[in-house]
Amino acid sequence: MDEEKLKKMLPSFSLKKINWDVKTWPSKLMYVLREYKRVIILSKKPDIDELSQISKVTFLGIMIIGGIGFIMQLLFQLLV
């Protein structure tokens, strides 16, 4: 398969790879905008069940990290 066709099929985006020359920046900007459009098209709005599950998992993660920080704070206060 041709390398250019493969790059078009599987675009890998990185700002470090883009050379922002004055001559080529319009085409680079269009490439970035096409990538953003692709992501927006592929994304979907979560339904209420999925949103509820995401909220629960996020809350649980915050509580676990906060609990670990609280226990570490107590340990350091007891040791000092």
N, C-alpha and C positions, 0 to 999 in steps of 0.2 A: 504494500500500500504506500502511496506517495506520502512523504512527510508533511507536506502542506495540508493535504486532506485530513490526515490524522490530527494535526493541530487545530483544524476547524471543527472536527468532531469532538475533541476533548480539549477545550481551551483551558489552559492553566493561567490564572491571573495573578500577577505579582507586580506591585508598583516598582520594585527594585529592578525588574527586567525591562521596564519601559524607559526608553531613552527619550527624554522630553526635548528634542530638537525643535527649534522654531518652525522648521519646514514640515515636520511630521506630526506636530501636536494635534491638529484637527482629527487626523485619522486615529491617533491613540485615544483621544477623548471619545470618539464615536465607539471605539472598541470597549472602553470602560462602560459607557452608557448601555451598550448592547448586553454586556455581562450583568449589569444591574437589572435590566429588563428581564433577562432570562431567569434570574433568581426570583423576581416578583411573580412571574408567570408560574413558576414551579411551586411557589408557596401557596398555602391555602389557609383559610381562616379556621381556627380550631372550634369544634362544637363544644357545648357546655360541659359534657362529660370529660373531654380531653383537657379543657381549661381547668376544671376542678381537680383533676389528677395532677396536672402540672403545679397548681397552687399548693396542693398537699405536699408534694415531694419537695418543692422549694422551701416551704415552711419547716419541714422536717430537717432539711439540710442546714437551714439557718439556726435551728434549735440545737442541733448536734455541734456545730462549730462554736456557737455561743456557750454551750455547756463545757466544751473542752477548754475554751478560754477562761471561763469562770473557775473551773477546777485548777487550772494552772495558776491563776491569780491567787487562789486560796493556798496552794502549796508554797508559792514563793513568799507569801506573807507569813506563813508558819515557819519557814526556814530562816527568814531574815529577822 
